[in-house]
Amino acid sequence: MLSRLANFLHANARRVLFAAVIVAAVAGVFGTGVAKHMSPYGANDPATQSVQATNKFEAASGRQIDPGIVALVNSGNVHSAAARQRVEHVASRLREEPHVAGAVSYYDTHDPAMVSRNGRSTYVVAYFKPLSDKQLKDDAQQIENQFASQRDVKLGGEQIANAQANTQVGNDLAHAELLAFPFIFLLSLLFFRSLVASLLPPFLGGLAIVITFLVLRIVASFADLSVFALNFVTGMGLGLAIDYSLFMVSRYREEAATSGFGLDALRRTLQTAGRTILFSSLTVGAAVASLAIFPQRFLYSMGIAGAAVALVAATLALVVLPALLALLGPRVNALAPKRLQRAADRDARATQSGGWYRLSRFVMRRPARVAVLSATLLIALGLPFTGIKFITVNAGVLPQSASARQVDDTLAREFPPNRTSPLQVVIGAPAGSDQARTLAARIRRLPDVSGVARAQAAGPNLSLLAVAPVDRPLSEPTKQLVRDVRAIHAPFYIGVAGQTAAFLDLEHSLGAHLPAVLAVIVAATLIVLFLFTGSVVLPVKAVLMNALSLSAVLGILVLIFQDGNLEGLLSFTSQGAIDATQPIFLAAVAFGLATDYGVFLLSRIKEARDGGASDSEAVAIGLERSGRIITAAALLFAVAIGAFATSKLVFIKELGVGTALAVLIDASIVRAFLVPSLMALLGRWNWWAPKPLRRLHSRIGLRESGPSAVAHPGPSRA
């Protein structure tokens, strides 16, 4: 199949490139505005109690259960007529909005908790009608714009925070792209050895991003996607385009060194590196797509976007890039300084004495010590993970310049605690009933209760109790309070919603769906590596090494983001915990990318072994032929995805830093030391499989080498 594709691309290179330009233009027109059609973060599971209680209340009352907007008014003395007039004007403006169900101020409730301790500030809470998250985001953005010029009013609340986070995502995307592309170009020039070749990864990455944006624009027309998936698409699109370009261009140069630039070199490149890209992209896509099993919008959006960008990048690498190589021919090495040209010539020829070859031999002369030291280092780095704490996305992840963050901080510092983020207890009893009063009195006697508001009517037989905790939302005492309220038995319905209840439900939902996700990730890794190698030992070993590498990444994230190290360098304020979705997200991405690099390395080892090299020699040759490329790919990928460490949103920083660490640790400690040492320790057992599986592999296995013989390494030119 790949040979026929090579023949077609060589004969129709100009037509293929013209079609690619047309597709890119269409994608640029219709895909670049995709963010406007996407929703905020989204961490809810419809099957959980908090969501069901919320839906029950909103269906009965016609308004949202939590305040969508908290307008903090610096009014002066709140007991003055001028302050009252100003606050009531703000409330009136909010009530005039067509999608606002109502607004309440201190002058409506006369609740002293709505007045700051110095008596000079108060706030208005506005409730939206039950609408889609996207509509709420748009409405909140419009209201924010209307109040932008009013310096005595700061807007906060859940929907304002969501709108500001969406805006920040767009700014972060633009900033990350501007930061990453120049570095990627300069590093590409160093690693690709010529100006022409160094332009291929940014070109392919740009195509992958805009085409994936178009795919997501189409998906967003019938599915609710999180806008944060766009950050992932940008980093992943660039990273995979870099990886695949390196694999293809380096192999094309290798083949051209023996057979010349032409159809034979292109055909052989697609039969080898092309086949690696095809199946490694399927592994990456399957691993990341496993996130779609989760019902949370943020995670399933990442799964859909990640699978899409992996397949788009692979398609471009297998179709557009070979067409470019066919058209360029020897000009792929053009515009290279002489030093880089000589390096490219050395890279294109087999060698048995290069730096990676010598490193492999060094490791395999003392495999037990190297394996133990490498594994010990990874385990030590992973130890902080045992103390990980989780949090969910809230106003605290926004930069301090965001008004939602400022309002959240001011309410916590200057007002009685947690009145705008209470436990929302939905009860199946009328607001003025004895059942409601008895339940309210019972809740007041629970530990860590700051106050219980009067029951609000939601319907004939439904009401709402707002329970203010003593401690902040998501704190351990507040979590226990949610559990205590949920443990109350009554002859009528009781459902607890609110931020803390939703977080507890998020943790439970993630834990319930995690086994299925891990099963998909591990199964994809095992299947692809078995099909490539014919071994059951190598895939199992890869899963164990990936798990070690992942634990190290998560341990480092705890040290940085939970413990607050490097706050100054990375410009963030630690929340004392890690976003609850990050370990799961990183598990999918890290396993996929590690298998991507593992497939490339093992394919070169197997190719050398099939060509007659001994087991130890095959490992040394494979590492020599792939070590530089894997390291270069990892560095470029780390720059592409690591650029999001500059984001002003803490959990986006975690995403960028975590993914960059995953590829760098895998490309260094795992591929350079752990893989060759374990290969040396296991020897021929690396390639063992039961007879039935050997017969299966002989029928359907994926051979990296094509029909032509594998070239034996010649003397070094280094």
C-alpha positions as CSV (number, residue, x, y, z in Angstrom):
1,M,0.0,0.0,0.0
2,L,2.7,2.5,1.0
3,S,4.7,1.6,-2.2
4,R,1.7,2.4,-4.3
5,L,1.3,5.6,-2.4
6,A,4.9,6.6,-3.0
7,N,4.5,5.9,-6.8
8,F,1.3,8.1,-6.8
9,L,2.9,11.0,-4.9
10,H,6.1,10.9,-7.0
11,A,4.0,11.2,-10.2
12,N,1.5,13.7,-8.9
13,A,3.5,15.8,-6.4
14,R,2.4,19.2,-7.8
15,R,-1.3,18.3,-7.8
16,V,-1.1,17.0,-4.3
17,L,0.6,20.2,-3.0
18,F,-1.9,22.3,-4.9
19,A,-4.8,20.4,-3.2
20,A,-3.1,20.8,0.2
21,V,-2.9,24.6,-0.4
22,I,-6.6,24.7,-1.3
23,V,-7.6,22.6,1.8
24,A,-5.4,24.9,4.0
25,A,-7.1,28.0,2.6
26,V,-10.6,26.6,3.2
27,A,-9.6,25.5,6.7
28,G,-8.1,28.9,7.4
29,V,-11.3,30.7,6.4
30,F,-13.7,28.4,8.3
31,G,-11.6,27.0,11.1
32,T,-9.9,30.0,12.6
33,G,-13.0,31.2,14.3
34,V,-13.7,27.9,16.0
35,A,-13.2,29.4,19.5
36,K,-16.4,31.3,19.2
37,H,-18.3,28.1,18.8
38,M,-16.8,26.3,21.8
39,S,-17.8,26.3,25.5
40,P,-15.8,26.8,28.8
41,Y,-13.9,24.3,30.8
42,G,-16.7,21.9,31.8
43,A,-16.0,19.4,34.6
44,N,-19.5,18.1,35.3
45,D,-20.8,14.5,35.0
46,P,-24.5,14.5,34.3
47,A,-24.9,11.2,36.3
48,T,-23.7,12.8,39.6
49,Q,-25.8,14.1,42.5
50,S,-24.6,17.7,42.2
51,V,-25.6,17.9,38.5
52,Q,-28.9,16.2,39.0
53,A,-29.8,18.4,42.0
54,T,-28.9,21.5,40.0
55,N,-31.0,20.4,37.0
56,K,-33.9,19.7,39.3
57,F,-33.8,23.1,40.9
58,E,-33.2,25.0,37.6
59,A,-36.1,23.2,35.9
60,A,-38.4,24.2,38.7
61,S,-37.2,27.8,39.4
62,G,-36.3,28.9,35.9
63,R,-32.9,30.2,37.1
64,Q,-29.4,28.9,37.7
65,I,-28.6,27.6,41.1
66,D,-25.3,29.5,41.5
67,P,-24.8,33.2,41.0
68,G,-23.6,33.7,37.4
69,I,-22.4,37.3,38.2
70,V,-21.2,38.9,41.4
71,A,-20.9,42.6,40.9
72,L,-18.7,44.1,43.7
73,V,-19.6,47.8,44.2
74,N,-17.2,50.1,46.0
75,S,-20.0,52.4,47.0
76,G,-18.7,54.2,50.0
77,N,-20.8,54.1,53.2
78,V,-23.4,51.5,52.3
79,H,-26.0,53.1,54.6
80,S,-25.9,56.4,52.6
81,A,-28.5,57.3,50.0
82,A,-25.9,57.7,47.3
83,A,-24.5,54.2,47.9
84,R,-28.0,52.7,47.8
85,Q,-28.8,54.6,44.6
86,R,-25.6,53.4,42.9
87,V,-26.0,49.7,44.0
88,E,-29.7,49.7,42.9
89,H,-28.6,51.2,39.5
90,V,-26.1,48.3,39.1
91,A,-28.8,45.8,40.0
92,S,-31.3,47.3,37.6
93,R,-28.8,47.2,34.8
94,L,-28.2,43.5,35.4
95,R,-32.0,42.8,35.6
96,E,-32.5,44.4,32.2
97,E,-30.3,41.7,30.5
98,P,-32.7,39.4,28.7
99,H,-31.0,36.2,29.9
100,V,-30.7,37.3,33.6
101,A,-33.5,35.8,35.7
102,G,-33.0,38.1,38.6
103,A,-30.5,40.1,40.7
104,V,-30.4,40.6,44.5
105,S,-28.6,43.3,46.5
106,Y,-28.1,44.1,50.2
107,Y,-31.0,46.5,49.9
108,D,-33.3,43.6,48.9
109,T,-32.2,41.1,51.6
110,H,-30.8,43.5,54.3
111,D,-28.3,40.6,55.0
112,P,-25.3,42.1,56.8
113,A,-23.1,39.4,55.3
114,M,-23.4,41.3,52.0
115,V,-21.6,44.3,53.5
116,S,-17.8,44.4,53.8
117,R,-16.2,44.6,57.2
118,N,-15.3,48.3,56.7
119,G,-18.9,49.1,55.6
120,R,-17.8,50.7,52.3
121,S,-18.4,47.9,49.8
122,T,-21.3,45.5,48.9
123,Y,-22.2,43.3,46.1
124,V,-25.1,42.3,43.8
125,V,-25.6,38.7,42.8
126,A,-27.2,38.0,39.4
127,Y,-28.7,34.7,38.3
128,F,-28.9,33.6,34.7
129,K,-31.7,31.6,33.2
130,P,-30.8,27.9,32.5
131,L,-28.9,28.2,29.2
132,S,-26.1,26.4,27.4
133,D,-22.6,27.1,28.7
134,K,-21.7,28.7,25.4
135,Q,-24.7,31.1,25.6
136,L,-23.8,31.9,29.2
137,K,-20.2,32.6,28.2
138,D,-21.4,35.0,25.4
139,D,-23.8,36.8,27.7
140,A,-21.2,37.2,30.5
141,Q,-18.7,38.6,27.9
142,Q,-21.3,41.1,26.8
143,I,-22.2,42.2,30.3
144,E,-18.5,42.5,31.1
145,N,-18.0,44.8,28.2
146,Q,-20.9,47.0,29.3
147,F,-19.4,47.5,32.8
148,A,-15.8,47.8,31.6
149,S,-15.7,51.6,32.0
150,Q,-17.3,51.7,35.5
151,R,-14.3,51.8,37.8
152,D,-16.3,51.4,41.0
153,V,-17.8,48.1,39.8
154,K,-15.8,44.8,39.5
155,L,-17.5,41.8,38.0
156,G,-16.9,38.3,39.2
157,G,-18.8,35.1,39.6
158,E,-18.7,31.8,37.8
159,Q,-19.8,33.0,34.3
160,I,-17.6,36.0,34.3
161,A,-14.6,33.8,35.3
162,N,-15.5,31.4,32.4
163,A,-15.7,34.3,30.0
164,Q,-12.4,35.7,31.1
165,A,-10.7,32.3,31.0
166,N,-11.9,31.9,27.4
167,T,-10.4,35.3,26.5
168,Q,-7.2,34.3,28.2
169,V,-7.0,31.1,26.3
170,G,-7.1,33.0,23.0
171,N,-4.4,35.4,24.2
172,D,-2.3,32.5,25.4
173,L,-2.6,30.7,22.0
174,A,-1.4,33.7,20.1
175,H,1.5,34.3,22.6
176,A,2.5,30.7,22.6
177,E,2.6,30.5,18.8
178,L,4.6,33.7,18.5
179,L,7.1,32.4,21.1
180,A,7.3,28.8,19.8
181,F,7.7,29.3,16.1
182,P,11.0,31.2,16.1
183,F,12.6,28.7,18.5
184,I,11.3,25.8,16.5
185,F,12.7,27.3,13.3
186,L,16.1,27.9,14.8
187,L,16.3,24.4,16.4
188,S,14.9,22.9,13.2
189,L,17.8,24.5,11.3
190,L,20.2,22.9,13.7
191,F,18.7,19.5,13.6
192,F,17.5,19.3,10.0
193,R,20.9,20.7,8.8
194,S,19.5,23.0,6.0
195,L,17.3,26.0,5.7
196,V,14.9,24.3,3.3
197,A,14.5,21.2,5.4
198,S,14.1,23.3,8.6
199,L,11.0,25.1,7.1
200,L,9.2,21.8,6.7
201,P,8.1,21.2,10.4
202,P,6.6,24.7,10.9
203,F,4.8,24.4,7.5
204,L,3.5,20.9,8.3
205,G,2.6,22.0,11.9
206,G,0.7,25.1,10.6
207,L,-1.3,22.9,8.2
208,A,-2.1,20.4,10.9
209,I,-3.3,23.1,13.3
210,V,-5.6,24.9,10.8
211,I,-7.0,21.7,9.4
212,T,-7.7,20.3,12.9
213,F,-9.4,23.6,13.8
214,L,-11.7,23.1,10.8
215,V,-12.4,19.5,12.0
216,L,-13.2,20.8,15.5
217,R,-15.4,23.6,14.0
218,I,-17.5,20.8,12.3
219,V,-17.6,18.7,15.4
220,A,-18.6,21.7,17.5
221,S,-21.7,22.1,15.3
222,F,-23.2,19.0,16.9
223,A,-21.1,18.4,20.1
224,D,-20.3,20.6,23.0
225,L,-16.5,21.1,23.1
226,S,-14.2,22.9,25.5
227,V,-12.3,25.9,24.2
228,F,-9.2,24.7,26.1
229,A,-8.8,21.9,23.5
230,L,-7.4,24.5,21.2
231,N,-4.3,25.0,23.3
232,F,-3.7,21.2,23.1
233,V,-4.2,21.2,19.3
234,T,-1.6,24.0,18.8
235,G,1.1,22.3,20.9
236,M,0.3,18.7,19.7
237,G,0.0,19.7,16.1
238,L,3.4,21.4,16.1
239,G,5.0,18.6,18.1
240,L,3.8,15.8,16.0
241,A,4.6,17.6,12.8
242,I,8.1,18.0,14.0
243,D,8.4,14.4,15.0
244,Y,7.1,13.1,11.8
245,S,9.1,15.5,9.7
246,L,12.3,14.4,11.4
247,F,11.5,10.7,10.9
248,M,10.7,11.2,7.2
249,V,13.4,13.6,6.2
250,S,16.2,11.7,8.0
251,R,15.2,8.4,6.4
252,Y,14.8,10.0,3.0
253,R,18.4,11.4,3.3
254,E,19.6,7.9,4.4
255,E,18.0,6.2,1.4
256,A,19.1,8.9,-1.0
257,A,22.7,8.4,0.2
258,T,22.6,4.9,-1.2
259,S,20.1,5.1,-4.1
260,G,20.0,8.8,-5.0
261,F,17.1,11.2,-4.8
262,G,14.2,9.7,-6.7
263,L,11.4,7.3,-6.6
264,D,13.4,4.4,-5.0
265,A,14.4,6.6,-2.1
266,L,10.8,7.9,-1.6
267,R,9.3,4.4,-1.8
268,R,11.8,3.0,0.7
269,T,11.2,6.0,3.0
270,L,7.4,5.4,3.1
271,Q,7.9,1.6,3.5
272,T,10.0,2.2,6.6
273,A,9.6,5.6,8.3
274,G,6.1,6.0,6.8
275,R,5.0,2.8,8.3
276,T,6.4,3.8,11.6
277,I,4.5,7.1,11.4
278,L,1.3,5.4,10.4
279,F,1.1,3.1,13.4
280,S,2.7,5.3,16.0
281,S,0.1,7.9,15.1
282,L,-2.7,5.3,15.6
283,T,-1.2,4.6,19.0
284,V,-1.0,8.3,19.9
285,G,-4.6,8.8,18.6
286,A,-6.0,5.8,20.5
287,A,-4.2,6.8,23.7
288,V,-5.5,10.3,23.7
289,A,-8.9,9.3,22.3
290,S,-9.4,7.3,25.4
291,L,-10.1,10.6,27.2
292,A,-13.4,10.7,25.3
293,I,-14.6,8.0,27.7
294,F,-14.9,10.6,30.4
295,P,-18.2,12.5,30.5
296,Q,-16.4,15.8,31.5
297,R,-16.4,18.2,28.7
298,F,-12.7,19.3,29.2
299,L,-11.5,15.7,29.0
300,Y,-13.6,14.4,26.2
301,S,-12.8,17.5,24.2
302,M,-9.1,16.9,24.7
303,G,-9.6,13.3,23.5
304,I,-11.5,14.3,20.4
305,A,-9.0,17.1,19.6
306,G,-5.9,15.0,20.3
307,A,-7.1,12.1,18.2
308,A,-8.0,14.5,15.3
309,V,-4.7,16.3,15.3
310,A,-2.7,13.0,15.5
311,L,-4.5,11.6,12.5
312,V,-4.3,14.9,10.6
313,A,-0.5,15.3,11.3
314,A,0.1,11.7,10.2
315,T,-1.9,12.1,7.0
316,L,0.1,15.3,6.1
317,A,3.3,13.5,6.9
318,L,2.4,10.5,4.7
319,V,0.9,12.5,1.8
320,V,2.0,16.2,1.7
321,L,5.5,15.8,3.1
322,P,6.5,13.0,0.6
323,A,5.1,15.1,-2.2
324,L,7.3,18.0,-1.1
325,L,10.3,15.7,-0.9
326,A,9.6,14.3,-4.4
327,L,9.4,17.9,-5.7
328,L,12.5,19.1,-3.8
329,G,14.7,16.1,-4.4
330,P,18.4,17.1,-3.5
331,R,17.2,20.7,-2.8
332,V,15.9,19.5,0.5
333,N,19.6,20.0,1.6
334,A,19.8,23.4,0.0
335,L,20.8,26.6,1.8
336,A,22.9,24.8,4.4
337,P,26.1,26.2,5.9
338,K,29.0,24.0,5.1
339,R,29.4,22.7,8.6
340,L,25.7,21.7,8.8
341,Q,26.0,20.1,5.3
342,R,28.9,18.0,6.4
343,A,26.9,17.0,9.5
344,A,23.9,16.1,7.3
345,D,26.1,13.9,5.1
346,R,27.4,12.1,8.2
347,D,23.9,11.6,9.5
348,A,22.7,10.0,6.3
349,R,25.3,7.3,6.5
350,A,25.4,4.3,8.7
351,T,28.0,4.2,11.4
352,Q,29.2,1.9,14.2
353,S,31.2,4.5,16.2
354,G,29.0,7.5,16.7
355,G,28.2,9.0,20.0
356,W,24.9,7.2,20.5
357,Y,26.5,3.9,19.5
358,R,29.3,4.4,22.1
359,L,26.7,5.3,24.7
360,S,24.7,2.2,24.0
361,R,27.9,0.1,24.3
362,F,28.8,1.8,27.5
363,V,25.3,1.1,29.0
364,M,25.3,-2.6,27.8
365,R,28.7,-3.3,29.4
366,R,27.1,-2.6,32.8
367,P,23.3,-3.1,32.3
368,A,22.3,-4.0,35.8
369,R,23.8,-0.9,37.4
370,V,22.5,1.4,34.7
371,A,19.0,-0.1,34.9
372,V,18.9,0.1,38.7
373,L,20.2,3.7,38.8
374,S,17.8,4.8,36.1
375,A,14.8,3.2,37.7
376,T,15.8,4.5,41.1
377,L,16.1,8.0,39.8
378,L,12.6,7.8,38.2
379,I,11.1,6.4,41.4
380,A,12.7,9.1,43.5
381,L,11.3,11.8,41.2
382,G,7.9,10.2,41.5
383,L,7.8,10.0,45.3
384,P,6.2,13.4,45.7
385,F,3.3,12.1,43.7
386,T,2.2,10.1,46.7
387,G,1.3,13.3,48.4
388,I,-0.6,14.8,45.6
389,K,-3.7,16.9,46.3
390,F,-6.4,17.8,43.8
391,I,-8.3,21.0,43.0
392,T,-10.7,22.0,40.2
393,V,-10.7,25.1,38.0
394,N,-12.1,28.2,39.6
395,A,-11.5,31.9,39.7
396,G,-8.2,31.3,41.5
397,V,-6.6,30.0,38.3
398,L,-7.0,33.3,36.6
399,P,-4.3,36.0,36.6
400,Q,-4.5,38.6,39.4
401,S,-5.3,41.2,36.8
402,A,-8.7,39.5,36.0
403,S,-11.6,41.0,37.7
404,A,-13.2,37.6,38.6
405,R,-10.0,36.8,40.5
406,Q,-10.0,40.1,42.3
407,V,-13.7,39.8,43.3
408,D,-13.1,36.2,44.6
409,D,-10.1,37.4,46.6
410,T,-11.9,40.4,48.0
411,L,-15.0,38.4,49.1
412,A,-12.7,35.9,50.9
413,R,-10.7,38.7,52.6
414,E,-13.3,41.4,53.4
415,F,-16.7,39.8,53.7
416,P,-18.1,37.0,55.9
417,P,-17.0,33.7,54.5
418,N,-18.3,31.9,51.5
419,R,-21.7,33.5,51.1
420,T,-21.4,33.5,47.3
421,S,-20.1,29.9,47.1
422,P,-22.4,28.0,49.6
423,L,-23.5,24.4,49.6
424,Q,-26.7,24.4,47.6
425,V,-29.0,22.0,49.3
426,V,-32.1,21.2,47.1
427,I,-34.9,19.7,49.1
428,G,-38.2,18.1,48.0
429,A,-40.3,20.1,50.4
430,P,-42.0,23.6,50.2
431,A,-39.9,26.5,51.4
432,G,-42.2,27.4,54.4
433,S,-42.8,23.8,55.5
434,D,-41.9,22.3,58.8
435,Q,-39.7,19.8,56.9
436,A,-37.6,22.7,55.5
437,R,-37.3,24.4,58.8
438,T,-36.4,21.2,60.6
439,L,-33.7,20.3,58.1
440,A,-32.3,23.8,58.2
441,A,-32.0,23.6,62.0
442,R,-30.3,20.2,61.7
443,I,-27.8,21.5,59.2
444,R,-27.0,24.5,61.5
445,R,-25.9,22.1,64.2
446,L,-23.3,20.4,61.9
447,P,-19.6,21.3,62.4
448,D,-18.1,24.0,60.1
449,V,-21.4,25.7,59.2
450,S,-21.2,29.5,59.1
451,G,-24.8,30.1,58.4
452,V,-27.9,28.7,56.7
453,A,-30.1,31.1,54.7
454,R,-33.9,31.1,54.7
455,A,-35.3,28.5,52.3
456,Q,-35.9,29.8,48.8
457,A,-39.0,28.5,47.0
458,A,-38.2,26.8,43.7
459,G,-41.6,25.2,43.0
460,P,-44.7,23.9,44.8
461,N,-42.7,21.0,46.4
462,L,-39.1,22.1,46.0
463,S,-36.9,24.6,47.7
464,L,-33.3,25.6,48.2
465,L,-31.2,26.0,51.3
466,A,-27.9,27.9,50.9
467,V,-25.4,26.7,53.5
468,A,-22.4,28.8,54.0
469,P,-19.3,26.9,55.3
470,V,-16.8,28.3,57.7
471,D,-13.9,27.3,55.5
472,R,-13.3,28.0,51.8
473,P,-14.7,25.9,49.1
474,L,-12.7,22.7,48.3
475,S,-11.1,22.7,51.8
476,E,-11.2,19.4,53.7
477,P,-13.7,20.7,56.3
478,T,-16.0,21.9,53.6
479,K,-15.8,18.6,51.8
480,Q,-16.6,16.8,55.0
481,L,-19.6,19.1,55.5
482,V,-20.9,18.1,52.1
483,R,-20.6,14.4,53.1
484,D,-22.3,15.1,56.4
485,V,-25.3,16.8,54.7
486,R,-25.5,14.0,52.2
487,A,-25.6,11.5,55.0
488,I,-28.8,13.0,56.5
489,H,-31.7,10.7,56.0
490,A,-35.1,12.4,55.5
491,P,-38.5,11.3,54.1
492,F,-38.1,13.7,51.2
493,Y,-35.5,14.4,48.5
494,I,-32.1,15.9,49.5
495,G,-29.5,16.8,46.9
496,V,-26.3,18.8,47.5
497,A,-24.9,21.0,44.8
498,G,-22.4,23.8,44.7
499,Q,-18.7,24.1,44.0
500,T,-17.4,21.7,46.7
501,A,-20.1,19.1,46.0
502,A,-19.4,19.3,42.3
503,F,-15.7,18.7,43.0
504,L,-16.3,15.7,45.2
505,D,-18.5,14.3,42.4
506,L,-15.8,15.1,39.9
507,E,-13.3,13.0,41.9
508,H,-15.7,10.1,42.1
509,S,-16.5,10.3,38.4
510,L,-12.9,10.4,37.4
511,G,-12.1,7.4,39.6
512,A,-15.1,5.4,38.2
513,H,-14.1,6.0,34.6
514,L,-10.3,5.7,35.0
515,P,-10.0,1.9,34.8
516,A,-11.6,1.8,31.3
517,V,-9.4,4.7,30.1
518,L,-6.2,3.0,31.4
519,A,-7.3,-0.3,29.8
520,V,-7.6,1.4,26.4
521,I,-4.2,3.2,26.8
522,V,-2.4,0.0,27.9
523,A,-4.2,-2.2,25.2
524,A,-3.2,0.3,22.4
525,T,0.4,0.2,23.6
526,L,0.6,-3.6,23.9
527,I,-1.1,-4.2,20.5
528,V,0.9,-1.8,18.4
529,L,4.2,-2.8,19.9
530,F,3.4,-6.5,19.5
531,L,2.4,-6.0,15.8
532,F,5.7,-4.1,15.3
533,T,8.1,-6.5,17.1
534,G,6.3,-9.9,17.4
535,S,7.3,-9.9,21.1
536,V,5.1,-9.9,24.2
537,V,8.1,-9.0,26.4
538,L,8.9,-5.6,24.7
539,P,5.3,-4.3,24.9
540,V,5.0,-5.2,28.6
541,K,8.4,-3.7,29.4
542,A,7.3,-0.5,27.5
543,V,4.2,-0.2,29.6
544,L,6.2,-0.5,32.8
545,M,8.8,2.1,31.7
546,N,6.0,4.5,30.6
547,A,4.4,4.1,34.1
548,L,7.8,4.9,35.7
549,S,8.3,7.9,33.5
550,L,4.7,9.2,34.1
551,S,5.2,8.9,37.9
552,A,8.4,11.0,37.7
553,V,6.5,13.7,35.7
554,L,3.7,13.8,38.2
555,G,6.1,14.0,41.1
556,I,7.9,17.0,39.5
557,L,4.5,18.7,38.9
558,V,3.7,18.3,42.6
559,L,7.1,19.8,43.5
560,I,6.5,22.8,41.2
561,F,2.8,23.6,41.2
562,Q,1.5,22.0,44.5
563,D,4.5,22.9,46.7
564,G,5.0,26.2,45.0
565,N,8.6,25.8,43.8
566,L,9.6,28.0,40.7
567,E,6.6,30.3,41.3
568,G,8.8,33.3,40.4
569,L,10.3,31.7,37.3
570,L,7.0,30.4,36.0
571,S,4.9,33.4,37.2
572,F,2.1,31.7,39.1
573,T,0.7,31.4,42.6
574,S,0.4,27.9,43.9
575,Q,-3.1,26.8,44.9
576,G,-1.6,24.0,47.0
577,A,-2.9,21.3,44.7
578,I,-2.9,20.1,41.1
579,D,-5.9,20.3,38.8
580,A,-7.7,16.9,39.2
581,T,-7.8,16.2,35.4
582,Q,-4.1,16.7,34.8
583,P,-2.8,13.3,35.9
584,I,-5.3,11.6,33.7
585,F,-4.6,13.8,30.7
586,L,-0.9,13.4,31.1
587,A,-1.2,9.6,31.4
588,A,-2.9,9.5,28.0
589,V,-0.5,11.9,26.3
590,A,2.6,10.6,27.9
591,F,1.8,7.0,27.0
592,G,1.0,7.9,23.5
593,L,4.1,9.9,22.9
594,A,6.4,7.4,24.7
595,T,5.0,4.7,22.4
596,D,5.6,6.9,19.4
597,Y,9.3,7.3,20.3
598,G,9.5,3.6,21.4
599,V,8.1,2.4,18.0
600,F,10.7,4.4,16.2
601,L,13.6,3.1,18.3
602,L,12.4,-0.5,18.3
603,S,11.8,-0.4,14.6
604,R,15.4,0.5,14.0
605,I,16.6,-2.1,16.4
606,K,14.5,-4.8,14.8
607,E,15.6,-3.7,11.3
608,A,19.2,-4.1,12.3
609,R,18.5,-7.5,13.9
610,D,16.6,-8.7,10.9
611,G,19.6,-7.6,8.8
612,G,21.8,-10.1,10.7
613,A,23.2,-8.1,13.6
614,S,23.5,-9.8,17.0
615,D,21.0,-8.7,19.7
616,S,23.5,-6.4,21.4
617,E,24.8,-5.0,18.1
618,A,21.2,-4.4,16.9
619,V,20.5,-2.3,20.0
620,A,23.6,-0.2,19.5
621,I,22.9,0.3,15.8
622,G,19.3,1.1,16.5
623,L,20.2,3.7,19.1
624,E,22.8,5.2,16.9
625,R,20.4,5.5,14.0
626,S,17.5,6.9,16.0
627,G,19.1,8.5,19.2
628,R,19.8,11.9,17.6
629,I,16.5,12.0,15.9
630,I,14.4,11.1,19.0
631,T,16.3,13.6,21.1
632,A,15.9,16.3,18.5
633,A,12.2,15.5,18.1
634,A,11.7,15.6,21.9
635,L,13.5,18.9,22.3
636,L,11.4,20.5,19.5
637,F,8.2,18.9,20.8
638,A,9.0,20.3,24.3
639,V,9.4,23.8,22.9
640,A,6.1,23.5,21.0
641,I,4.1,22.3,23.9
642,G,6.2,23.8,26.6
643,A,5.4,27.3,25.3
644,F,2.2,27.0,27.2
645,A,4.2,27.3,30.4
646,T,3.9,31.1,29.6
647,S,0.1,30.9,29.9
648,K,-1.5,33.0,32.6
649,L,-3.8,30.1,33.6
650,V,-2.2,27.8,36.1
651,F,-3.7,24.6,34.8
652,I,-2.6,25.4,31.2
653,K,0.9,25.9,32.7
654,E,0.6,22.4,34.2
655,L,-0.4,21.0,30.9
656,G,2.5,22.6,29.0
657,V,5.2,21.8,31.6
658,G,3.9,18.3,32.3
659,T,3.8,17.3,28.6
660,A,7.2,18.8,27.9
661,L,8.7,16.9,30.9
662,A,7.1,13.7,29.7
663,V,8.8,13.8,26.3
664,L,12.1,15.0,27.7
665,I,12.3,12.3,30.4
666,D,11.3,9.6,27.9
667,A,13.8,10.7,25.3
668,S,16.7,10.9,27.8
669,I,16.5,8.6,30.8
670,V,14.2,6.0,29.3
671,R,15.5,5.7,25.7
672,A,19.2,6.4,26.3
673,F,19.7,4.4,29.5
674,L,16.7,2.2,30.6
675,V,15.9,0.7,27.2
676,P,19.4,-0.5,26.2
677,S,20.2,-1.7,29.7
678,L,17.1,-3.8,29.9
679,M,17.6,-5.0,26.3
680,A,21.0,-6.2,27.4
681,L,19.8,-7.9,30.5
682,L,17.0,-9.8,28.8
683,G,19.0,-10.7,25.6
684,R,17.0,-13.0,23.4
685,W,14.1,-13.0,25.8
686,N,13.3,-9.5,24.5
687,W,11.8,-11.1,21.3
688,W,9.9,-14.0,23.0
689,A,6.3,-14.7,22.2
690,P,4.2,-17.9,22.6
691,K,3.9,-19.9,19.4
692,P,0.2,-19.0,18.7
693,L,1.1,-15.3,18.9
694,R,4.2,-15.8,16.7
695,R,2.0,-17.4,14.0
696,L,-0.4,-14.5,14.4
697,H,2.4,-12.0,14.0
698,S,3.7,-13.8,10.9
699,R,0.4,-13.2,9.3
700,I,-0.5,-9.7,10.3
701,G,2.7,-8.2,11.9
702,L,3.9,-4.8,10.8
703,R,7.4,-5.1,9.3
704,E,9.4,-1.9,9.5
705,S,11.7,-2.9,6.7
706,G,10.5,-2.9,3.2
707,P,11.3,-5.4,0.4
708,S,14.9,-4.2,-0.1
709,A,17.7,-5.5,2.1
710,V,18.8,-3.6,5.1
711,A,22.1,-1.9,4.6
712,H,24.9,-3.0,6.9
713,P,26.7,-0.3,8.7
714,G,29.9,0.9,7.1
715,P,32.8,2.6,8.7
716,S,32.2,5.9,10.5
717,R,32.7,9.2,8.7
718,A,32.4,11.1,12.0
